[in-house]
Amino acid sequence: MRPAQQGILKYRSGTMGIAAVPGSGKTWTLSRVAVSLIASGALQSRQEVLIVTLVNAAVDNFRNRIAGFLTEQGLLPGLGYRVRTLHSLAHEIVAQSASLVGLAADFSVVDERIAESILKTAFRASYPRHREELLPILIEDMPDFRRRRVVEDALPNMLEQVTVKAISHLKSRQCSPHDLRKRLLSESPVLAHLAADVYER
């Protein structure tokens, strides 16, 4: 064990920073710290050591390490600590008070892959309504057959990406579909109306 790791294992409370250098033994060291806190008896009733990481693979790694170290000391694995991803911890916190943030008790979280699929489906359903309105914004001297091909193929692919980014921006600004509709005028750009249609879906 390196001197720096020995110093870390003496941790009992307060804020401590550890250099996140690849291969520095962070998981091993932090697992040892968790076991040390559990074995010391310093935890009060209903207190636990909480380890928060970013990915599920790290969760499994921490759980296995801590369980192994506890077993070595004759302690029961699985007690006195929790290992969570940042997302699962946030989900637990929201689930405990879902009604306070306007969510149903049985709410579900849509991951990025599913959200992207939903947005693509919504875009493909909304795009045909605005297709003819988009023709005038293309280059005027473009041959009709080429304009049609662009509107049917290239343009949807490009606008789909733009619309997804626009909706993400609106959400970050806490602008709801209803708020967006109220701000739109009949003479607003057709792309704005297209984004509003997709957002409402």
C-alpha positions as CSV (number, residue, x, y, z in Angstrom):
1,M,0.0,0.0,0.0
2,R,1.4,3.4,-1.0
3,P,1.8,6.2,1.6
4,A,-0.9,8.3,-0.1
5,Q,-3.3,5.4,0.2
6,Q,-2.5,4.9,3.9
7,G,-3.3,8.5,4.5
8,I,-6.7,8.2,2.7
9,L,-7.6,5.2,4.8
10,K,-7.4,7.4,7.9
11,Y,-10.4,9.5,6.6
12,R,-13.3,9.7,9.0
13,S,-15.2,12.9,8.2
14,G,-15.2,16.1,6.1
15,T,-14.2,16.7,2.6
16,M,-11.4,14.8,0.9
17,G,-10.1,15.0,-2.7
18,I,-8.4,12.1,-4.4
19,A,-6.5,12.4,-7.6
20,A,-8.4,10.6,-10.4
21,V,-5.3,9.3,-12.2
22,P,-6.0,6.1,-14.3
23,G,-4.6,3.1,-12.5
24,S,-4.0,4.8,-9.2
25,G,-6.2,2.3,-7.3
26,K,-9.2,4.6,-6.6
27,T,-11.7,1.8,-6.5
28,W,-9.5,-0.3,-4.2
29,T,-8.8,2.6,-1.9
30,L,-12.3,3.9,-1.7
31,S,-13.7,0.4,-1.1
32,R,-11.2,0.1,1.8
33,V,-12.3,3.5,3.2
34,A,-16.0,2.3,3.1
35,V,-15.1,-0.9,4.9
36,S,-13.1,0.9,7.4
37,L,-16.0,3.3,8.2
38,I,-18.4,0.3,8.5
39,A,-16.1,-1.8,10.7
40,S,-15.2,1.1,13.0
41,G,-18.7,1.3,14.4
42,A,-18.8,5.0,13.7
43,L,-22.0,4.8,11.8
44,Q,-25.1,5.7,13.8
45,S,-28.5,4.0,13.5
46,R,-29.9,4.3,10.0
47,Q,-26.6,5.8,8.7
48,E,-24.9,4.2,5.7
49,V,-21.8,4.8,3.6
50,L,-23.0,6.0,0.1
51,I,-20.8,5.6,-2.9
52,V,-21.9,7.3,-6.1
53,T,-20.4,6.7,-9.5
54,L,-21.3,7.3,-13.1
55,V,-21.6,3.9,-14.7
56,N,-23.1,0.5,-13.8
57,A,-19.8,-1.3,-14.4
58,A,-18.2,0.7,-11.6
59,V,-21.2,0.0,-9.3
60,D,-20.6,-3.8,-9.7
61,N,-16.9,-3.3,-9.2
62,F,-17.4,-1.4,-5.9
63,R,-19.9,-3.8,-4.6
64,N,-17.7,-6.8,-5.3
65,R,-14.6,-5.1,-3.7
66,I,-16.5,-4.0,-0.6
67,A,-18.2,-7.4,-0.2
68,G,-14.9,-9.1,-0.4
69,F,-13.2,-6.8,2.1
70,L,-16.1,-7.2,4.5
71,T,-16.0,-11.0,4.2
72,E,-12.2,-10.9,5.0
73,Q,-13.0,-9.1,8.2
74,G,-15.8,-11.5,9.2
75,L,-18.5,-9.0,8.5
76,L,-21.7,-9.5,6.6
77,P,-21.6,-8.1,3.0
78,G,-24.5,-5.9,1.9
79,L,-25.1,-4.0,5.2
80,G,-24.0,-0.5,6.1
81,Y,-23.4,0.8,2.6
82,R,-25.1,1.5,-0.8
83,V,-23.5,1.9,-4.2
84,R,-25.4,3.8,-6.8
85,T,-25.0,5.5,-10.1
86,L,-25.7,9.2,-10.2
87,H,-28.8,8.5,-12.2
88,S,-30.2,5.8,-10.0
89,L,-29.6,7.9,-6.9
90,A,-31.5,10.8,-8.5
91,H,-34.3,8.4,-9.4
92,E,-34.5,7.2,-5.8
93,I,-34.6,10.8,-4.4
94,V,-37.4,11.9,-6.9
95,A,-39.4,8.7,-6.3
96,Q,-39.5,9.4,-2.6
97,S,-41.2,12.7,-3.2
98,A,-42.6,12.3,-6.7
99,S,-45.8,14.3,-6.0
100,L,-43.8,17.3,-4.9
101,V,-42.4,17.7,-8.4
102,G,-45.7,16.9,-10.2
103,L,-45.0,13.3,-11.0
104,A,-47.1,10.2,-10.6
105,A,-46.0,7.7,-8.1
106,D,-45.4,5.2,-10.9
107,F,-43.4,7.5,-13.1
108,S,-40.7,6.0,-15.4
109,V,-37.5,7.4,-16.7
110,V,-36.9,7.5,-20.4
111,D,-33.3,6.9,-21.3
112,E,-31.5,8.8,-24.1
113,R,-31.9,6.0,-26.7
114,I,-35.7,5.7,-26.1
115,A,-36.1,9.5,-26.0
116,E,-34.3,9.8,-29.4
117,S,-36.5,7.1,-30.9
118,I,-39.6,9.0,-29.6
119,L,-38.4,12.3,-31.1
120,K,-37.7,10.7,-34.4
121,T,-41.1,9.2,-34.6
122,A,-42.8,12.5,-33.6
123,F,-40.7,14.3,-36.3
124,R,-41.7,11.8,-39.0
125,A,-45.3,12.2,-38.1
126,S,-45.2,16.1,-38.1
127,Y,-42.9,16.7,-41.1
128,P,-45.5,15.9,-43.9
129,R,-47.8,18.7,-42.6
130,H,-45.1,21.3,-43.3
131,R,-43.4,19.8,-46.4
132,E,-45.1,22.1,-48.9
133,E,-44.4,25.2,-46.8
134,L,-40.7,24.3,-46.8
135,L,-40.3,24.4,-50.6
136,P,-40.1,28.2,-50.9
137,I,-37.1,28.3,-48.5
138,L,-35.0,26.2,-50.9
139,I,-32.8,27.8,-53.7
140,E,-35.2,29.3,-56.2
141,D,-33.4,28.2,-59.3
142,M,-33.2,24.6,-58.2
143,P,-35.0,22.3,-60.7
144,D,-38.4,21.1,-59.4
145,F,-37.4,17.4,-59.5
146,R,-34.3,18.2,-57.4
147,R,-36.3,20.3,-54.9
148,R,-38.7,17.4,-54.4
149,R,-35.9,15.0,-53.8
150,V,-34.3,17.3,-51.3
151,V,-37.6,17.8,-49.5
152,E,-38.3,14.1,-49.4
153,D,-34.9,12.9,-48.4
154,A,-32.0,15.2,-47.4
155,L,-34.1,18.0,-45.8
156,P,-35.9,15.7,-43.3
157,N,-32.7,14.2,-42.1
158,M,-31.1,17.6,-41.5
159,L,-34.2,19.2,-39.9
160,E,-34.7,16.2,-37.6
161,Q,-31.3,16.9,-36.0
162,V,-32.0,20.6,-35.8
163,T,-35.5,20.0,-34.2
164,V,-34.1,17.6,-31.6
165,K,-31.5,20.2,-30.6
166,A,-34.1,22.9,-30.5
167,I,-36.4,20.9,-28.2
168,S,-33.4,20.1,-25.9
169,H,-32.7,23.9,-25.8
170,L,-36.4,24.7,-25.0
171,K,-36.4,22.1,-22.2
172,S,-33.2,23.5,-20.7
173,R,-35.0,26.9,-20.7
174,Q,-38.0,25.3,-19.0
175,C,-40.2,26.4,-22.0
176,S,-43.1,23.9,-22.3
177,P,-44.9,23.1,-25.6
178,H,-47.8,25.3,-24.4
179,D,-45.4,28.2,-23.8
180,L,-43.9,27.8,-27.2
181,R,-47.3,27.8,-28.9
182,K,-48.2,31.0,-27.1
183,R,-45.1,32.8,-28.4
184,L,-45.6,31.7,-32.0
185,L,-47.4,33.9,-34.5
186,S,-49.0,32.8,-37.7
187,E,-46.1,34.5,-39.6
188,S,-43.4,32.8,-37.5
189,P,-40.9,30.7,-39.5
190,V,-42.2,27.4,-40.7
191,L,-39.3,25.6,-38.9
192,A,-40.6,27.1,-35.6
193,H,-44.0,25.6,-36.2
194,L,-42.5,22.3,-37.1
195,A,-40.5,22.2,-33.9
196,A,-43.7,23.1,-31.9
197,D,-45.6,20.2,-33.5
198,V,-42.8,17.7,-32.7
199,Y,-42.5,19.1,-29.1
200,E,-46.2,18.8,-28.5
201,R,-46.2,15.1,-29.5
